[in-house]
Amino acid sequence: MLNITKDLNGTELSFALEGRLDTVTAPQLESEVKSSVDGVDKMVVDCAKLEYISSAGLRVLLLAQKIMNEKGSLVVRNVSEEVMEIFEVTGFVDILTIE
């Protein structure tokens, strides 16, 4: 299960993710990202409560990165050790801006 808390502050859009980002929940985040980017120049994905990310979840982050490359920037924050390990193994540390 994944809870997504969305917050739009001017042109900055934040997503706080809680739970598991996997094949079941990734489409939910993908549709949120696609439907929310109009007029946004900064996207923040807060992973403080993200327990797990699968390849499907990584694909959605990659999609968000591609969308934001044209509009502004994407920042991933508060990444747990477990999720960071997945980012490192998959090379996503080189693709994403992680704070």
Sequence and secondary structure as in RCSB ss.txt:
>XXXX:A:sequence
MLNITKDLNGTELSFALEGRLDTVTAPQLESEVKSSVDGVDKMVVDCAKLEYISSAGLRVLLLAQKIMNEKGSLV
VRNVSEEVMEIFEVTGFVDILTIE
>XXXX:A:secstr
 EEEEEEEETTEEEEEEEEEESTTTHHHHHHHHHHH TT SEEEEEEEEEEEE HHHHHHHHHHHHHHHHHSEEE
EES  HHHHHHHHHHTGGGTSEE 
